[in-house]
Amino acid sequence: MLILGQIDRCCGVWAELFHTIQDPAMVVTPEGVILEANPATLKAAGKTRSEVIGQGICNIIHGGRWPHIKCPLEEFLKTCTSKTEETRLPGLSGDYLLNISPAREADGQVHKIVLLARELTSEELSRVDSIRTAQMAALGELAAGVAHEVNNPINGIINYAQLLLDDSSPDSHESTLLSRIVQEGERIASITHSLLSFARQDDENCDEVDIRELIEACLTLTRHQFEKDGITLTTDFPPQPLLVTGNFRQLQQVILNLLNNSRYALNARCPQPTAGKDITFHCRQTCIQNQNQVEITILDYGTGIPQGILDKLFDPFFTTKPSGEGTGLGLSISYGIIKSHGGTIEIDSTLNKYTAITITLPLLNQAPGSQQ
């Protein structure tokens, strides 16, 4: 009885300590099922205890996932069974550093894992951003080399296949195969072109660019297709010009890529025209770290993005689209272009609800806090 009493008291002390931890803390199975969660977790997730216990960790922290994309955290839990690990955790309405501690049983097996999350400071987030920028620069050099090596032979393949195709009977089996060779070759050529764009984001000169004119030019190019899809475009701009130093073509490439992503997400969620199938542009002047900036937000209510993969969206070749529908270079190129312009690009999204992409760029020749 004495031993049982000591065990009960130990359990009670542990439970009390667990529930008084100020940061989110959970106990989960290696499969990601939540066994226990402290009040800080419930507050960060905006849910009650009954809504959390017994649920998959991905559903609670990230709001769910797509079947064709694995949750990085769930995959990490399956392999983290020998020692304490740390990983970055986007979700729970913030960016966290997650400490993962497997609890080994007497039989040597791990049936429970303790998770302790700590919100990253602005300095830590800046350090992560610096590391990403360095990685992107290194990948850019590699991409340029690969693109040059692939570009010439693939153009030769396309040209030779086209010559044979011109001499073949239109309805023959050979014609069908040669057409496919040309089609796949052009797809590879498109990828190499994207690789070169990824590697050469600062090769062109910069001029004075009015952001309002830039966005209007982009909307002019896309408006017909959006009307065809039943998508409504709404803009919210201030009356004064918003001037930045930049390359018009590169910035236009970024905006068009983001618009196409929003269009894809809206069509995937609502194939037919319906209320709420719209894209909204918010554009305003703001002051960040004593510097006037222009802030551009593109908001859509399409499929949304699982929060568990938000930090991977700018990685080269990572795509949320099904196999064969995207190269995974669009957002990487956009990230590099905005960085080369001295700006930032951030994504906020919730699965099956919305996606908001915010770009900030330094305004041209303005004293901090001034208005045009």
C-alpha atoms as a printed R data frame, in Angstrom:
    type eleno elety resid chain resno       x      y       z
1   ATOM     1    CA   MET     A     1   0.000  0.000   0.000
2   ATOM     2    CA   LEU     A     2   2.858  2.359   0.820
3   ATOM     3    CA   ILE     A     3   4.465  1.754  -2.575
4   ATOM     4    CA   LEU     A     4   1.144  2.308  -4.360
5   ATOM     5    CA   GLY     A     5   0.664  5.530  -2.425
6   ATOM     6    CA   GLN     A     6   4.111  6.763  -3.480
7   ATOM     7    CA   ILE     A     7   3.323  5.918  -7.112
8   ATOM     8    CA   ASP     A     8   0.030  7.806  -6.916
9   ATOM     9    CA   ARG     A     9   1.769 10.823  -5.377
10  ATOM    10    CA   CYS     A    10   4.486 10.735  -8.074
11  ATOM    11    CA   CYS     A    11   1.850 10.531 -10.777
12  ATOM    12    CA   GLY     A    12  -0.010 13.408  -9.181
13  ATOM    13    CA   VAL     A    13   3.120 15.565  -8.989
14  ATOM    14    CA   TRP     A    14   4.014 14.758 -12.604
15  ATOM    15    CA   ALA     A    15   0.490 15.614 -13.776
16  ATOM    16    CA   GLU     A    16   0.572 18.891 -11.836
17  ATOM    17    CA   LEU     A    17   3.938 19.859 -13.340
18  ATOM    18    CA   PHE     A    18   2.794 18.845 -16.823
19  ATOM    19    CA   HIS     A    19  -0.312 21.016 -16.625
20  ATOM    20    CA   THR     A    20   1.551 24.060 -15.256
21  ATOM    21    CA   ILE     A    21   4.093 24.185 -18.112
22  ATOM    22    CA   GLN     A    22   3.606 27.539 -19.840
23  ATOM    23    CA   ASP     A    23   4.553 26.238 -23.305
24  ATOM    24    CA   PRO     A    24   2.470 23.717 -25.287
25  ATOM    25    CA   ALA     A    25   3.229 20.151 -24.156
26  ATOM    26    CA   MET     A    26   1.762 16.837 -25.293
27  ATOM    27    CA   VAL     A    27   2.156 13.105 -24.878
28  ATOM    28    CA   VAL     A    28   1.600 11.200 -28.116
29  ATOM    29    CA   THR     A    29   2.036  7.709 -29.519
30  ATOM    30    CA   PRO     A    30   4.652  7.051 -32.234
31  ATOM    31    CA   GLU     A    31   1.710  6.990 -34.661
32  ATOM    32    CA   GLY     A    32   0.863 10.584 -33.696
33  ATOM    33    CA   VAL     A    33  -2.259  9.988 -31.555
34  ATOM    34    CA   ILE     A    34  -2.502 12.528 -28.720
35  ATOM    35    CA   LEU     A    35  -2.742 10.866 -25.285
36  ATOM    36    CA   GLU     A    36  -2.448 13.991 -23.130
37  ATOM    37    CA   ALA     A    37  -2.182 17.741 -23.644
38  ATOM    38    CA   ASN     A    38  -1.604 20.601 -21.224
39  ATOM    39    CA   PRO     A    39  -3.742 23.781 -21.068
40  ATOM    40    CA   ALA     A    40  -1.142 25.779 -23.060
41  ATOM    41    CA   THR     A    41  -1.649 23.365 -25.965
42  ATOM    42    CA   LEU     A    42  -5.433 23.713 -25.791
43  ATOM    43    CA   LYS     A    43  -5.133 27.505 -25.748
44  ATOM    44    CA   ALA     A    44  -2.738 27.590 -28.720
45  ATOM    45    CA   ALA     A    45  -4.924 25.175 -30.697
46  ATOM    46    CA   GLY     A    46  -8.146 26.936 -29.729
47  ATOM    47    CA   LYS     A    47  -9.793 23.644 -28.753
48  ATOM    48    CA   THR     A    48 -11.157 21.868 -25.692
49  ATOM    49    CA   ARG     A    49  -9.537 18.810 -24.125
50  ATOM    50    CA   SER     A    50 -12.239 16.488 -25.500
51  ATOM    51    CA   GLU     A    51 -11.542 17.827 -28.998
52  ATOM    52    CA   VAL     A    52  -7.821 17.085 -28.694
53  ATOM    53    CA   ILE     A    53  -7.342 13.812 -26.788
54  ATOM    54    CA   GLY     A    54  -7.403 10.801 -29.109
55  ATOM    55    CA   GLN     A    55  -6.960 12.895 -32.249
56  ATOM    56    CA   GLY     A    56  -4.070 12.767 -34.690
57  ATOM    57    CA   ILE     A    57  -1.448 15.373 -33.925
58  ATOM    58    CA   CYS     A    58  -1.441 16.626 -37.519
59  ATOM    59    CA   ASN     A    59  -5.170 17.418 -37.355
60  ATOM    60    CA   ILE     A    60  -4.781 19.427 -34.139
61  ATOM    61    CA   ILE     A    61  -1.538 21.276 -34.854
62  ATOM    62    CA   HIS     A    62  -1.751 21.744 -38.610
63  ATOM    63    CA   GLY     A    63  -5.491 21.484 -39.232
64  ATOM    64    CA   GLY     A    64  -5.119 18.304 -41.302
65  ATOM    65    CA   ARG     A    65  -3.186 17.244 -44.381
66  ATOM    66    CA   TRP     A    66  -3.624 16.095 -47.949
67  ATOM    67    CA   PRO     A    67  -3.539 12.357 -48.731
68  ATOM    68    CA   HIS     A    68  -0.776 12.795 -51.335
69  ATOM    69    CA   ILE     A    69   1.551 14.705 -48.963
70  ATOM    70    CA   LYS     A    70   2.902 13.158 -45.770
71  ATOM    71    CA   CYS     A    71   2.930 15.208 -42.578
72  ATOM    72    CA   PRO     A    72   6.619 15.895 -41.718
73  ATOM    73    CA   LEU     A    73   5.871 15.713 -37.995
74  ATOM    74    CA   GLU     A    74   4.128 12.338 -38.250
75  ATOM    75    CA   GLU     A    75   7.044 10.952 -40.248
76  ATOM    76    CA   PHE     A    76   9.494 12.372 -37.708
77  ATOM    77    CA   LEU     A    77   7.714 10.684 -34.787
78  ATOM    78    CA   LYS     A    78   7.973  7.268 -36.445
79  ATOM    79    CA   THR     A    79  11.759  7.514 -36.631
80  ATOM    80    CA   CYS     A    80  12.468  9.399 -33.392
81  ATOM    81    CA   THR     A    81  12.537  6.451 -30.968
82  ATOM    82    CA   SER     A    82  16.105  6.412 -29.612
83  ATOM    83    CA   LYS     A    83  17.044  9.914 -28.425
84  ATOM    84    CA   THR     A    84  15.732 13.422 -27.875
85  ATOM    85    CA   GLU     A    85  15.441 15.457 -31.072
86  ATOM    86    CA   GLU     A    86  14.495 19.010 -32.016
87  ATOM    87    CA   THR     A    87  12.698 20.216 -35.111
88  ATOM    88    CA   ARG     A    88  10.921 23.328 -36.342
89  ATOM    89    CA   LEU     A    89   7.145 23.175 -36.002
90  ATOM    90    CA   PRO     A    90   4.932 25.574 -37.974
91  ATOM    91    CA   GLY     A    91   1.406 25.520 -36.577
92  ATOM    92    CA   LEU     A    92  -0.518 26.246 -33.377
93  ATOM    93    CA   SER     A    93  -0.840 29.863 -34.571
94  ATOM    94    CA   GLY     A    94   2.918 30.393 -34.532
95  ATOM    95    CA   ASP     A    95   6.377 29.085 -35.327
96  ATOM    96    CA   TYR     A    96   7.805 26.755 -32.697
97  ATOM    97    CA   LEU     A    97  10.925 24.791 -31.857
98  ATOM    98    CA   LEU     A    98   9.683 21.334 -30.923
99  ATOM    99    CA   ASN     A    99  11.564 19.134 -28.450
100 ATOM   100    CA   ILE     A   100  10.725 15.453 -29.018
101 ATOM   101    CA   SER     A   101  11.587 13.055 -26.176
102 ATOM   102    CA   PRO     A   102  10.758  9.331 -26.559
103 ATOM   103    CA   ALA     A   103   9.789  7.596 -23.278
104 ATOM   104    CA   ARG     A   104  11.295  4.110 -23.328
105 ATOM   105    CA   GLU     A   105   9.407  1.430 -21.377
106 ATOM   106    CA   ALA     A   106  10.929 -1.367 -19.277
107 ATOM   107    CA   ASP     A   107  10.729 -3.692 -22.282
108 ATOM   108    CA   GLY     A   108  12.841 -1.280 -24.304
109 ATOM   109    CA   GLN     A   109   9.959 -0.232 -26.542
110 ATOM   110    CA   VAL     A   110   8.735  3.318 -27.084
111 ATOM   111    CA   HIS     A   111   4.967  3.638 -26.703
112 ATOM   112    CA   LYS     A   112   4.807  7.323 -25.689
113 ATOM   113    CA   ILE     A   113   6.637 10.440 -26.852
114 ATOM   114    CA   VAL     A   114   6.699 13.737 -24.946
115 ATOM   115    CA   LEU     A   115   6.518 16.883 -27.075
116 ATOM   116    CA   LEU     A   116   7.421 20.324 -25.725
117 ATOM   117    CA   ALA     A   117   7.033 23.341 -28.015
118 ATOM   118    CA   ARG     A   118   8.674 26.738 -27.575
119 ATOM   119    CA   GLU     A   119   7.768 29.688 -29.782
120 ATOM   120    CA   LEU     A   120  10.723 30.896 -31.824
121 ATOM   121    CA   THR     A   121  12.007 34.415 -31.179
122 ATOM   122    CA   SER     A   122  12.371 36.989 -33.963
123 ATOM   123    CA   GLU     A   123  16.163 36.506 -33.820
124 ATOM   124    CA   GLU     A   124  15.798 32.748 -34.301
125 ATOM   125    CA   LEU     A   125  13.394 33.253 -37.189
126 ATOM   126    CA   SER     A   126  15.869 35.665 -38.809
127 ATOM   127    CA   ARG     A   127  18.605 33.073 -38.419
128 ATOM   128    CA   VAL     A   128  16.398 30.446 -40.092
129 ATOM   129    CA   ASP     A   129  15.713 32.899 -42.918
130 ATOM   130    CA   SER     A   130  19.445 33.573 -43.356
131 ATOM   131    CA   ILE     A   131  20.139 29.846 -43.589
132 ATOM   132    CA   ARG     A   132  17.393 29.458 -46.204
133 ATOM   133    CA   THR     A   133  18.841 32.344 -48.243
134 ATOM   134    CA   ALA     A   134  22.304 30.750 -48.205
135 ATOM   135    CA   GLN     A   135  20.840 27.395 -49.236
136 ATOM   136    CA   MET     A   136  18.927 29.016 -52.085
137 ATOM   137    CA   ALA     A   137  22.112 30.716 -53.332
138 ATOM   138    CA   ALA     A   138  23.976 27.395 -53.349
139 ATOM   139    CA   LEU     A   139  21.080 25.669 -55.103
140 ATOM   140    CA   GLY     A   140  20.985 28.471 -57.649
141 ATOM   141    CA   GLU     A   141  24.576 27.771 -58.672
142 ATOM   142    CA   LEU     A   142  23.838 24.057 -58.945
143 ATOM   143    CA   ALA     A   143  20.639 24.729 -60.907
144 ATOM   144    CA   ALA     A   144  22.466 26.898 -63.436
145 ATOM   145    CA   GLY     A   145  25.047 24.176 -64.060
146 ATOM   146    CA   VAL     A   146  22.430 21.451 -64.460
147 ATOM   147    CA   ALA     A   147  20.266 23.605 -66.746
148 ATOM   148    CA   HIS     A   148  23.186 24.381 -69.075
149 ATOM   149    CA   GLU     A   149  24.180 20.721 -69.293
150 ATOM   150    CA   VAL     A   150  20.619 19.574 -70.043
151 ATOM   151    CA   ASN     A   151  19.466 22.423 -72.282
152 ATOM   152    CA   ASN     A   152  21.559 21.707 -75.391
153 ATOM   153    CA   PRO     A   153  20.982 17.935 -75.646
154 ATOM   154    CA   ILE     A   154  17.254 18.233 -74.975
155 ATOM   155    CA   ASN     A   155  16.888 20.855 -77.720
156 ATOM   156    CA   GLY     A   156  18.710 18.457 -80.042
157 ATOM   157    CA   ILE     A   157  16.325 15.635 -79.117
158 ATOM   158    CA   ILE     A   158  13.297 17.867 -79.764
159 ATOM   159    CA   ASN     A   159  14.622 19.028 -83.136
160 ATOM   160    CA   TYR     A   160  15.558 15.531 -84.358
161 ATOM   161    CA   ALA     A   161  12.193 14.139 -83.225
162 ATOM   162    CA   GLN     A   162  10.406 16.992 -84.999
163 ATOM   163    CA   LEU     A   163  12.295 16.267 -88.245
164 ATOM   164    CA   LEU     A   164  11.235 12.607 -88.099
165 ATOM   165    CA   LEU     A   165   7.688 13.648 -87.182
166 ATOM   166    CA   ASP     A   166   7.474 15.892 -90.240
167 ATOM   167    CA   ASP     A   167   8.366 12.942 -92.475
168 ATOM   168    CA   SER     A   168   6.004 10.434 -90.841
169 ATOM   169    CA   SER     A   169   2.392  9.634 -91.692
170 ATOM   170    CA   PRO     A   170   0.018 11.681 -89.483
171 ATOM   171    CA   ASP     A   171  -1.987  8.644 -88.332
172 ATOM   172    CA   SER     A   172   0.907  6.222 -87.867
173 ATOM   173    CA   HIS     A   173   2.160  4.669 -84.645
174 ATOM   174    CA   GLU     A   174   5.546  6.318 -85.267
175 ATOM   175    CA   SER     A   175   3.881  9.728 -85.444
176 ATOM   176    CA   THR     A   176   2.209  9.164 -82.083
177 ATOM   177    CA   LEU     A   177   5.478  8.147 -80.419
178 ATOM   178    CA   LEU     A   178   7.417 11.038 -81.958
179 ATOM   179    CA   SER     A   179   4.747 13.514 -80.838
180 ATOM   180    CA   ARG     A   180   5.121 12.228 -77.301
181 ATOM   181    CA   ILE     A   181   8.921 12.596 -77.508
182 ATOM   182    CA   VAL     A   182   8.531 16.216 -78.619
183 ATOM   183    CA   GLN     A   183   5.941 16.888 -75.891
184 ATOM   184    CA   GLU     A   184   8.069 15.392 -73.101
185 ATOM   185    CA   GLY     A   185  11.169 17.101 -74.451
186 ATOM   186    CA   GLU     A   186   9.420 20.461 -74.342
187 ATOM   187    CA   ARG     A   187   8.396 19.743 -70.754
188 ATOM   188    CA   ILE     A   188  12.042 19.140 -69.835
189 ATOM   189    CA   ALA     A   189  13.022 22.318 -71.709
190 ATOM   190    CA   SER     A   190  10.425 24.225 -69.669
191 ATOM   191    CA   ILE     A   191  11.952 22.877 -66.448
192 ATOM   192    CA   THR     A   192  15.471 23.895 -67.512
193 ATOM   193    CA   HIS     A   193  14.143 27.364 -68.331
194 ATOM   194    CA   SER     A   194  12.686 27.538 -64.808
195 ATOM   195    CA   LEU     A   195  16.015 26.407 -63.376
196 ATOM   196    CA   LEU     A   196  17.788 29.219 -65.206
197 ATOM   197    CA   SER     A   197  15.200 31.698 -63.939
198 ATOM   198    CA   PHE     A   198  15.791 30.368 -60.419
199 ATOM   199    CA   ALA     A   199  19.563 30.815 -60.812
200 ATOM   200    CA   ARG     A   200  19.497 34.251 -62.479
201 ATOM   201    CA   GLN     A   201  17.149 36.342 -60.402
202 ATOM   202    CA   ASP     A   202  19.421 39.401 -60.190
203 ATOM   203    CA   ASP     A   203  20.847 39.556 -63.709
204 ATOM   204    CA   GLU     A   204  18.597 42.328 -64.994
205 ATOM   205    CA   ASN     A   205  18.600 46.050 -64.269
206 ATOM   206    CA   CYS     A   206  16.148 47.694 -61.913
207 ATOM   207    CA   ASP     A   207  14.056 50.794 -62.564
208 ATOM   208    CA   GLU     A   208  11.286 52.723 -60.859
209 ATOM   209    CA   VAL     A   209   8.162 50.550 -60.658
210 ATOM   210    CA   ASP     A   210   4.690 51.636 -59.562
211 ATOM   211    CA   ILE     A   211   3.199 48.648 -57.744
212 ATOM   212    CA   ARG     A   212  -0.339 49.648 -58.693
213 ATOM   213    CA   GLU     A   213   0.562 49.664 -62.402
214 ATOM   214    CA   LEU     A   214   2.356 46.349 -61.978
215 ATOM   215    CA   ILE     A   215  -0.680 44.661 -60.444
216 ATOM   216    CA   GLU     A   216  -3.062 46.185 -63.007
217 ATOM   217    CA   ALA     A   217  -0.853 44.826 -65.801
218 ATOM   218    CA   CYS     A   218  -0.956 41.371 -64.204
219 ATOM   219    CA   LEU     A   219  -4.726 41.499 -63.796
220 ATOM   220    CA   THR     A   220  -5.122 42.535 -67.434
221 ATOM   221    CA   LEU     A   221  -3.265 39.380 -68.483
222 ATOM   222    CA   THR     A   222  -5.320 37.086 -66.245
223 ATOM   223    CA   ARG     A   223  -8.749 38.715 -66.116
224 ATOM   224    CA   HIS     A   224 -10.196 36.868 -69.137
225 ATOM   225    CA   GLN     A   225  -9.187 33.441 -67.831
226 ATOM   226    CA   PHE     A   226 -10.514 34.269 -64.369
227 ATOM   227    CA   GLU     A   227 -13.838 35.390 -65.811
228 ATOM   228    CA   LYS     A   228 -14.012 32.117 -67.734
229 ATOM   229    CA   ASP     A   229 -13.475 30.200 -64.465
230 ATOM   230    CA   GLY     A   230 -16.056 32.311 -62.613
231 ATOM   231    CA   ILE     A   231 -13.435 33.889 -60.325
232 ATOM   232    CA   THR     A   232 -14.039 37.422 -59.098
233 ATOM   233    CA   LEU     A   233 -11.041 39.739 -58.714
234 ATOM   234    CA   THR     A   234 -11.265 42.486 -56.098
235 ATOM   235    CA   THR     A   235  -8.612 45.168 -55.547
236 ATOM   236    CA   ASP     A   236  -8.035 47.521 -52.634
237 ATOM   237    CA   PHE     A   237  -5.352 50.128 -53.444
238 ATOM   238    CA   PRO     A   238  -4.542 53.522 -51.913
239 ATOM   239    CA   PRO     A   239  -4.941 56.538 -54.246
240 ATOM   240    CA   GLN     A   240  -1.238 57.552 -54.255
241 ATOM   241    CA   PRO     A   241   1.489 55.851 -56.343
242 ATOM   242    CA   LEU     A   242   3.510 53.171 -54.579
243 ATOM   243    CA   LEU     A   243   6.983 53.335 -56.095
244 ATOM   244    CA   VAL     A   244   9.730 50.754 -55.572
245 ATOM   245    CA   THR     A   245  13.081 50.106 -57.205
246 ATOM   246    CA   GLY     A   246  12.775 46.847 -59.075
247 ATOM   247    CA   ASN     A   247  12.680 44.858 -62.267
248 ATOM   248    CA   PHE     A   248   9.174 45.054 -63.713
249 ATOM   249    CA   ARG     A   249   9.392 41.720 -65.544
250 ATOM   250    CA   GLN     A   250  10.639 39.809 -62.506
251 ATOM   251    CA   LEU     A   251   8.044 41.299 -60.164
252 ATOM   252    CA   GLN     A   252   5.352 40.609 -62.745
253 ATOM   253    CA   GLN     A   253   6.524 36.985 -62.850
254 ATOM   254    CA   VAL     A   254   6.022 36.748 -59.080
255 ATOM   255    CA   ILE     A   255   2.508 38.219 -59.110
256 ATOM   256    CA   LEU     A   256   1.411 36.090 -62.076
257 ATOM   257    CA   ASN     A   257   2.725 32.942 -60.404
258 ATOM   258    CA   LEU     A   258   0.828 33.718 -57.199
259 ATOM   259    CA   LEU     A   259  -2.343 34.485 -59.162
260 ATOM   260    CA   ASN     A   260  -2.076 31.177 -61.017
261 ATOM   261    CA   ASN     A   261  -1.625 29.330 -57.713
262 ATOM   262    CA   SER     A   262  -4.747 31.012 -56.315
263 ATOM   263    CA   ARG     A   263  -6.676 30.184 -59.469
264 ATOM   264    CA   TYR     A   264  -5.610 26.525 -59.229
265 ATOM   265    CA   ALA     A   265  -6.659 26.342 -55.552
266 ATOM   266    CA   LEU     A   266 -10.048 27.945 -56.214
267 ATOM   267    CA   ASN     A   267 -10.790 25.680 -59.191
268 ATOM   268    CA   ALA     A   268  -9.741 22.624 -57.198
269 ATOM   269    CA   ARG     A   269 -12.177 23.500 -54.416
270 ATOM   270    CA   CYS     A   270 -14.971 24.955 -56.571
271 ATOM   271    CA   PRO     A   271 -14.817 23.702 -60.183
272 ATOM   272    CA   GLN     A   272 -17.997 25.630 -61.059
273 ATOM   273    CA   PRO     A   273 -18.698 29.366 -60.555
274 ATOM   274    CA   THR     A   274 -20.052 29.981 -57.068
275 ATOM   275    CA   ALA     A   275 -20.319 32.681 -54.418
276 ATOM   276    CA   GLY     A   276 -17.040 33.268 -52.625
277 ATOM   277    CA   LYS     A   277 -14.904 32.104 -55.524
278 ATOM   278    CA   ASP     A   278 -12.795 35.232 -55.533
279 ATOM   279    CA   ILE     A   279  -9.289 36.629 -55.148
280 ATOM   280    CA   THR     A   280  -8.670 39.835 -53.242
281 ATOM   281    CA   PHE     A   281  -5.671 42.149 -53.603
282 ATOM   282    CA   HIS     A   282  -4.904 44.328 -50.593
283 ATOM   283    CA   CYS     A   283  -2.171 46.887 -51.213
284 ATOM   284    CA   ARG     A   284  -1.130 49.455 -48.614
285 ATOM   285    CA   GLN     A   285   1.756 51.524 -47.323
286 ATOM   286    CA   THR     A   286   3.196 50.510 -43.979
287 ATOM   287    CA   CYS     A   287   6.273 51.174 -41.847
288 ATOM   288    CA   ILE     A   288   8.452 48.214 -40.800
289 ATOM   289    CA   GLN     A   289  11.610 48.718 -38.724
290 ATOM   290    CA   ASN     A   290  11.547 52.461 -39.373
291 ATOM   291    CA   GLN     A   291  11.358 51.988 -43.157
292 ATOM   292    CA   ASN     A   292   8.381 52.691 -45.369
293 ATOM   293    CA   GLN     A   293   7.231 49.587 -47.211
294 ATOM   294    CA   VAL     A   294   4.509 48.580 -49.604
295 ATOM   295    CA   GLU     A   295   2.562 45.530 -48.426
296 ATOM   296    CA   ILE     A   296   0.766 43.393 -51.013
297 ATOM   297    CA   THR     A   297  -1.581 40.630 -49.871
298 ATOM   298    CA   ILE     A   298  -3.203 38.119 -52.214
299 ATOM   299    CA   LEU     A   299  -6.077 36.304 -50.504
300 ATOM   300    CA   ASP     A   300  -8.119 33.385 -51.800
301 ATOM   301    CA   TYR     A   301 -10.574 30.925 -50.228
302 ATOM   302    CA   GLY     A   302  -9.484 27.875 -52.178
303 ATOM   303    CA   THR     A   303  -8.168 24.559 -50.910
304 ATOM   304    CA   GLY     A   304  -5.798 26.140 -48.427
305 ATOM   305    CA   ILE     A   305  -2.473 24.574 -47.432
306 ATOM   306    CA   PRO     A   306  -1.696 22.308 -44.458
307 ATOM   307    CA   GLN     A   307   0.271 24.334 -41.912
308 ATOM   308    CA   GLY     A   308   2.672 21.437 -41.472
309 ATOM   309    CA   ILE     A   309   4.262 22.133 -44.865
310 ATOM   310    CA   LEU     A   310   4.191 25.942 -44.927
311 ATOM   311    CA   ASP     A   311   7.927 26.142 -44.200
312 ATOM   312    CA   LYS     A   312   8.655 23.843 -47.172
313 ATOM   313    CA   LEU     A   313   6.729 25.783 -49.809
314 ATOM   314    CA   PHE     A   314   9.740 27.841 -50.889
315 ATOM   315    CA   ASP     A   315  12.030 24.802 -51.164
316 ATOM   316    CA   PRO     A   316  12.999 24.059 -54.795
317 ATOM   317    CA   PHE     A   317  11.046 21.166 -56.348
318 ATOM   318    CA   PHE     A   318   8.586 20.944 -53.448
319 ATOM   319    CA   THR     A   319   5.034 21.120 -54.782
320 ATOM   320    CA   THR     A   320   1.610 20.638 -53.244
321 ATOM   321    CA   LYS     A   321   0.121 19.671 -56.592
322 ATOM   322    CA   PRO     A   322  -0.370 16.034 -57.601
323 ATOM   323    CA   SER     A   323   2.413 14.351 -59.554
324 ATOM   324    CA   GLY     A   324   2.859 15.787 -63.037
325 ATOM   325    CA   GLU     A   325   0.991 19.049 -62.373
326 ATOM   326    CA   GLY     A   326   3.806 21.226 -61.052
327 ATOM   327    CA   THR     A   327   7.607 21.513 -61.016
328 ATOM   328    CA   GLY     A   328   7.879 22.978 -57.507
329 ATOM   329    CA   LEU     A   329   9.990 25.912 -58.744
330 ATOM   330    CA   GLY     A   330   7.423 28.732 -58.945
331 ATOM   331    CA   LEU     A   331   7.484 29.754 -55.290
332 ATOM   332    CA   SER     A   332  11.247 29.179 -55.043
333 ATOM   333    CA   ILE     A   333  11.811 31.592 -57.923
334 ATOM   334    CA   SER     A   334   9.338 34.072 -56.417
335 ATOM   335    CA   TYR     A   335  11.111 33.883 -53.045
336 ATOM   336    CA   GLY     A   336  14.485 34.620 -54.659
337 ATOM   337    CA   ILE     A   337  13.137 37.530 -56.709
338 ATOM   338    CA   ILE     A   338  11.514 39.219 -53.722
339 ATOM   339    CA   LYS     A   339  14.640 38.688 -51.596
340 ATOM   340    CA   SER     A   340  16.827 40.206 -54.336
341 ATOM   341    CA   HIS     A   341  14.526 43.260 -54.216
342 ATOM   342    CA   GLY     A   342  15.106 43.646 -50.467
343 ATOM   343    CA   GLY     A   343  11.612 42.411 -49.579
344 ATOM   344    CA   THR     A   344   9.906 39.518 -47.843
345 ATOM   345    CA   ILE     A   345   7.264 36.992 -48.865
346 ATOM   346    CA   GLU     A   346   5.202 35.055 -46.305
347 ATOM   347    CA   ILE     A   347   2.351 32.556 -46.530
348 ATOM   348    CA   ASP     A   348  -0.475 32.124 -44.043
349 ATOM   349    CA   SER     A   349  -2.957 29.357 -44.735
350 ATOM   350    CA   THR     A   350  -5.402 26.923 -43.192
351 ATOM   351    CA   LEU     A   351  -6.417 23.735 -44.954
352 ATOM   352    CA   ASN     A   352  -9.824 23.960 -46.709
353 ATOM   353    CA   LYS     A   353 -10.247 27.587 -45.629
354 ATOM   354    CA   TYR     A   354  -7.940 30.192 -47.156
355 ATOM   355    CA   THR     A   355  -4.457 31.159 -48.303
356 ATOM   356    CA   ALA     A   356  -3.005 34.646 -47.816
357 ATOM   357    CA   ILE     A   357   0.369 35.517 -49.347
358 ATOM   358    CA   THR     A   358   1.942 38.779 -48.203
359 ATOM   359    CA   ILE     A   359   4.801 40.516 -50.006
360 ATOM   360    CA   THR     A   360   6.606 43.551 -48.594
361 ATOM   361    CA   LEU     A   361   8.964 45.744 -50.636
362 ATOM   362    CA   PRO     A   362  10.826 48.924 -49.594
363 ATOM   363    CA   LEU     A   363   9.259 52.076 -50.975
364 ATOM   364    CA   LEU     A   364  11.429 54.378 -53.051
365 ATOM   365    CA   ASN     A   365  12.942 57.584 -51.626
366 ATOM   366    CA   GLN     A   366  10.624 58.201 -48.690
367 ATOM   367    CA   ALA     A   367  11.458 59.247 -45.181
368 ATOM   368    CA   PRO     A   368  10.188 56.738 -42.577
369 ATOM   369    CA   GLY     A   369   6.563 57.377 -41.684
370 ATOM   370    CA   SER     A   370   5.957 59.872 -44.495
371 ATOM   371    CA   GLN     A   371   2.938 59.702 -46.805
372 ATOM   372    CA   GLN     A   372   2.886 60.584 -50.470
